[in-house]
Amino acid sequence: MTFIPPPDQEHHSPLLIKQLLIRSSLVSTKQEIISGSDTRLTYAEFNARIGRLANTLSSAGICEGKRVGVMDWDTHRYLECFFAIPMMGAVLHTINVRLSPKQILYTINHGQPDLIIVHQEFMPLIDEIQSGFERDITIIPIGDGVGYEDWVSGATANYDFPDFDENQPATLFYTTGTTGKPKGVSYSHRQLLLHTLGVVAGFGAYPGNSGFHRGDVYMPLTPLFHVHGWGFPYAATMLGLRQVYPGRYSPDLILKLIASEGVTFSHCVPTILSMVLDHPDCTQVDLSQWKVIIGGSALPRSLQDRAEAMGISLHAAYGMSETCPFLTVADLSSSDPEIRAQTGFPGPLVDLRVVTPDMRDVPHDAATTGEVVVRAPWLAQGYFGNLEASDALWSGGYLHTGDVGYIRENGSLQITDRLKDVIKTGGEWISSLELENIASTCIGIKEVAAIGRPDTKWGERPVLVAQLAEDSDPDLVRKNVLEEIQSHVDSGALSKWAVPDTIIFVNQLPKTSVGKLDKKAMRQDILSRLNTNT
Amino acid sequence: MTFIPPPDQEHHSPLLIKQLLIRSSLVSTKQEIISGSDTRLTYAEFNARIGRLANTLSSAGICEGKRVGVMDWDTHRYLECFFAIPMMGAVLHTINVRLSPKQILYTINHGQPDLIIVHQEFMPLIDEIQSGFERDITIIPIGDGVGYEDWVSGATANYDFPDFDENQPATLFYTTGTTGKPKGVSYSHRQLLLHTLGVVAGFGAYPGNSGFHRGDVYMPLTPLFHVHGWGFPYAATMLGLRQVYPGRYSPDLILKLIASEGVTFSHCVPTILSMVLDHPDCTQVDLSQWKVIIGGSALPRSLQDRAEAMGISLHAAYGMSETCPFLTVADLSSSDPEIRAQTGFPGPLVDLRVVTPDMRDVPHDAATTGEVVVRAPWLAQGYFGNLEASDALWSGGYLHTGDVGYIRENGSLQITDRLKDVIKTGGEWISSLELENIASTCIGIKEVAAIGRPDTKWGERPVLVAQLAEDSDPDLVRKNVLEEIQSHVDSGALSKWAVPDTIIFVNQLPKTSVGKLDKKAMRQDILSRLNTNT
């Protein structure tokens, strides 16, 4: 007898997004999904609506292999699209509405959707770019309380979602790098399933209430078109959590929903948290039960202090568009602000290394930096239709994050910089993040970025670009910041090359479409201005 | 341009057991694994030992596709085998040492191992059956502190564990049904990886400390040869938990380890918990931080009451050899004894149905029973080399558990019986579990089973088989039990057909090798005796 178990793969269960609904459709039928200030669904209704949307799309000609674009705020409708579209075997193209009209047109022509569901607020944009569409695309205009409901209401709730190959693509979106055109990133059903399990295992299983758990009330504050809202909507639905979708982000509605629905778990970039904390209603709302995962950019210490003073439990996490996105998360059970702000520990199955340019591991000494490279079962296999960029991404068999960091002896990662944002002066690497962190705590600084200015002698020299707080005296602030940085040099924490040559004050720091500091723009615009002025 | 993302599968990560070690080998290097009263390893040492074992096995001729049997108690050595053997591409055959010598010989000849690692306590057994081996098998005798260490100590710790197809078999073991020969069940790397993620997602992510979390200290009390210790050793290692392996189960060492190592999480069948609670040292140990998952058999209410009186947090879970095993778990955050004892909620990705013989779903009304059938990405594809039994197992595209139960409106499953143990009387189904539960709470009853006795008029009639508590009067106990059951009939909770015709007292209830009530033996032996006597 030959030893070939299993005897067959006849009963092999492919990993498909529909499986994420199995548990909540049995167990959480009465649990609620809240959307904006008006909509309240049970999971039973949510499941029925997914079937109805699939039948409606089917009538509109959508079937396996077709693509459906969505341009909407964070609503229950978008969550329904997260499931119905891939479960039909079609591909969900989450269109980034914050890109420029030209970039949006580019992503639509590159992604080739057959149909786009468009919130009425984006219809003027569609009118503007529609003449540039390179194929026939059905546009379905929807809105809050109108359009979408009429569109799906006629359809039956029963839809027999088929089994198919788990490697079939489920989602597609475009990421804007610092150079070149937006690049398409696609994830398969298998990758999204494994990522969801990875998120639950990586953010759950913590003692106390510190992790992401069945008692949480979840509200995304990362747009659903950003790497599937960082994957948490899938995880929350699998666990059958009470979920709250805030629509278009407005701090007063966000605060109202936190209070009225008892939101306990969110995730966002620092800018959004800032926006919420800046709102006058903020002091009226009890935020002491609110856990917030910060990603997308480093967590500025000043924002962390402010949030923690209000009782918010803040932790950093790390990932990127190409990584689905979960890679690491700070120790969620720690109340130490230093530890909470760490880039953190790799999630389950995440093979994370910090390496030299020739791919050798750096020592885990909390000091030696290198590039962060990763393997995991949910990483993008490359960029859609861009083999050259795909090969660069996966050079040496690991996905290259482009981020620079070190690993502590306990295995915790610290990102110190973007590879392209490191300031190289006199043969030393200066961390722009470290300079920004020190400067951000100085009185009079509202927001600050450190960039490298080309220098014939030193290669580069650090320069700070900052927005002043209201009623601050630029000369005084400049003096304070430079003294503060000098004190870090004096204590030995910073290299003496790290003291910036100058601080430039601007009205507003340039940002990318996802709210990150746009250092490319700063280097171009501000440095050219600086060169002119000096 | 054709739309075929992902552009290639070149960077596809297969789901392999070695990935479970990635996180703890980076993060938990100083965390401890304790084995018995003498051995204490860090994860760094544990990882090195896995490499050493693989090199040792390699020198002994083991390579991809070979099979390695293990006969050992629950030790760090066994845990090392859990990883090293499948990670080499070989198959780990976990030999059930509690079977009869004839059955063990059968499973060895059927499973075809090339090498067996044997604890010295089982060497007499090997000597007894060795002449029946149908192939050359290398026997490696080991022991506590001897043998194994000498065997592996010469090897280097570096072993380059290869990538291979995730569907390759990783483990093999034999399950003893109620009829016929032991049947081989095999799991692939993919299945074990997904099961591990399912266990962490299903037993973790609970509020408070009620779930399985990073702060737990884990000790298995289900032998590692029983469905991989229910999969928890893999889950604990992935999370990098402090782990405690108790060797051969002895209540005093178990209690000592709970106290000295601060054990907080275990799992076992009711018999083992009973054994621990019966030990005189039990009252000297603080068990109030101990969470215990009970599976394998229904949780008797009397045992639950006893355990909870000692502060133990007890919850039921459900699965079987053919399901890897995790299927359901009671609500871990509940402190209500009724809810804690429920068969519970399906784990993530578990598609669980209760169906009529023609596979239609029964209503979820907490009353209508049917057979429990399941699909999940970690179920056995069939029995190794037994197509007929495999086809029966998967009849209708779902795995048939052979268990009877109902589903509550909130989605919680309740197993009421084994399909073959249901007592059918006068066209009514009587739950033997329900009768056992009532009888077990009566004073004077130590252990009790309900079985059906063939009856020409009624089809079957219920009979209780019981072991008396010490110094109990059989006539008085019989009278009390029947009155107690009658009171449940009077209150409408039980059908009037459910009152047993008689109660037979025996010195010891027959058990299967895994400690379950052996109703097949009871029906054969006791009923024949009953028929002779009456």
Interface residues (C-beta under 8 A of the other chain):
Chain A: M1 F3 P5 P6 P7 D8 Q9 E10 H11 H12 S13 P14 L15 Q19 L20 I22 R23 L26 V27 S28 T29 K30 G65 R67 V91 Q112 N167 P169 L172 G184 S186 S188 L193 L194 L197 G198 V200 A201 G204 A205 Y206 P207 G208 N209 G211 F212 H213 R214 G215 D216 M238 L239 S333 F345 P346 G347 P348 L349 V350 D351 L352 H364 R375 A376 P377 L379 A380 Q381 G382 Y383 F384 G385 L387 S390 W394 G397 L399 I407 N410 G411 S412
Chain B: M1 F3 P5 P6 P7 D8 Q9 E10 H11 H12 S13 L15 Q19 L20 I22 R23 L26 V27 S28 T29 K30 G65 R67 V91 Q112 N167 P169 L172 G184 S186 S188 L193 L194 L197 G198 V200 A201 G204 A205 Y206 P207 G208 N209 G211 F212 H213 R214 G215 D216 M238 L239 S333 F345 P346 G347 P348 L349 V350 D351 L352 H364 R375 A376 P377 L379 A380 Q381 G382 Y383 F384 G385 L387 S390 W394 G397 L399 I407 N410 G411 S412
